[in-house]
Amino acid sequence: MENSMKDNIFFILDDIINNIKVSSEFEKCILLREKIENNKELLQLIETLKEKQKKYVRGNFQDDDVKKELDVLLKKIESFPIYVEYSNNLSIVNEKISLLKDELNCYFVEKFNLLK
């Protein structure tokens, strides 16, 4: 690919990405993640949840006791308003990214289907 074309594509993609990065949801995620990182209790619960999730996956989702522990941990984590707000904003950001990926995919499919 010619360098100038490649540069133009990256410039346009950077512009699209920056639009997501300046969204209020993305900015809230950054601020809330910093607050979460300063909350030792919440961080410990998240780390414990990750460990239990790995154990549950390694057990092929068969261990009911681990599943119950996961449910309890998740309920505790979701009792932190900061986590709930972070999770909600992160979902919105991820949805924007997913929509962008879908649009790009549709665009390419449409362009290459012309070759049929």
C-alpha positions as CSV (number, residue, x, y, z in Angstrom):
1,M,0.0,0.0,0.0
2,E,1.3,3.4,-0.9
3,N,2.5,5.4,2.2
4,S,0.4,8.4,1.6
5,M,-2.8,6.3,1.2
6,K,-1.8,4.4,4.4
7,D,-1.2,7.7,6.2
8,N,-4.6,9.0,5.1
9,I,-6.4,5.9,6.3
10,F,-4.7,6.1,9.7
11,F,-5.5,9.8,9.9
12,I,-9.2,9.1,9.3
13,L,-9.2,6.1,11.8
14,D,-7.4,8.2,14.4
15,D,-10.1,10.9,14.0
16,I,-12.8,8.3,14.5
17,I,-11.1,6.8,17.5
18,N,-10.6,10.3,19.0
19,N,-14.3,10.9,18.7
20,I,-14.9,7.9,21.0
21,K,-12.1,9.0,23.3
22,V,-13.5,12.4,23.9
23,S,-17.0,11.1,24.6
24,S,-18.3,11.7,28.1
25,E,-18.6,8.0,28.7
26,F,-15.0,7.3,27.9
27,E,-13.8,10.2,30.0
28,K,-16.0,9.0,32.9
29,C,-14.5,5.5,32.5
30,I,-11.0,6.9,32.9
31,L,-11.8,8.9,36.0
32,L,-13.8,6.1,37.6
33,R,-11.0,3.6,36.8
34,E,-8.6,5.8,38.7
35,K,-11.0,6.0,41.7
36,I,-11.4,2.2,41.6
37,E,-7.6,1.7,41.5
38,N,-7.5,3.8,44.8
39,N,-10.1,1.7,46.5
40,K,-8.2,-1.2,48.1
41,E,-11.4,-3.1,49.2
42,L,-12.9,-3.0,45.8
43,L,-9.6,-3.9,44.1
44,Q,-9.3,-6.9,46.4
45,L,-12.8,-8.1,45.6
46,I,-12.1,-7.8,41.9
47,E,-8.9,-9.7,42.1
48,T,-10.6,-12.5,44.1
49,L,-13.4,-12.6,41.6
50,K,-10.9,-13.0,38.7
51,E,-9.2,-15.9,40.6
52,K,-12.6,-17.6,41.2
53,Q,-13.6,-17.1,37.6
54,K,-10.4,-18.8,36.5
55,K,-11.1,-21.7,38.9
56,Y,-14.7,-22.0,37.6
57,V,-13.5,-22.1,34.0
58,R,-10.8,-24.6,34.7
59,G,-13.5,-26.8,36.3
60,N,-15.6,-26.6,33.1
61,F,-18.3,-24.6,34.8
62,Q,-19.2,-27.7,36.9
63,D,-18.4,-26.5,40.5
64,D,-21.6,-25.2,42.0
65,D,-19.8,-24.0,45.2
66,V,-17.4,-21.8,43.1
67,K,-20.4,-20.5,41.2
68,K,-22.1,-19.5,44.4
69,E,-18.9,-17.8,45.6
70,L,-18.8,-15.9,42.3
71,D,-22.4,-14.8,42.7
72,V,-21.7,-13.5,46.2
73,L,-18.5,-11.7,45.1
74,L,-20.2,-10.1,42.2
75,K,-23.0,-8.9,44.4
76,K,-20.5,-7.3,46.8
77,I,-18.7,-5.6,43.9
78,E,-21.9,-4.3,42.5
79,S,-22.7,-2.8,45.8
80,F,-20.1,-0.1,45.1
81,P,-21.8,2.7,43.1
82,I,-18.5,3.6,41.6
83,Y,-18.2,0.2,40.0
84,V,-21.7,0.2,38.7
85,E,-21.2,3.6,37.1
86,Y,-17.9,2.5,35.6
87,S,-19.5,-0.7,34.2
88,N,-22.4,1.2,32.7
89,N,-20.1,3.7,31.0
90,L,-17.8,1.0,29.8
91,S,-20.7,-0.8,28.2
92,I,-21.6,2.3,26.3
93,V,-18.0,2.8,25.1
94,N,-17.8,-0.9,24.1
95,E,-21.1,-0.5,22.2
96,K,-19.7,2.4,20.3
97,I,-16.6,0.5,19.3
98,S,-18.7,-2.5,18.3
99,L,-21.0,-0.4,16.1
100,L,-17.9,1.1,14.5
101,K,-16.5,-2.4,13.8
102,D,-19.8,-3.5,12.4
103,E,-20.0,-0.5,10.1
104,L,-16.5,-1.0,8.8
105,N,-17.2,-4.7,8.3
106,C,-20.4,-3.9,6.4
107,Y,-18.6,-1.4,4.3
108,F,-15.9,-3.9,3.2
109,V,-18.5,-6.6,2.6
110,E,-20.5,-4.3,0.4
111,K,-17.4,-3.1,-1.6
112,F,-16.1,-6.6,-2.2
113,N,-19.5,-8.1,-3.0
114,L,-19.5,-5.9,-6.1
115,L,-16.9,-8.3,-7.5
116,K,-19.4,-11.2,-7.8
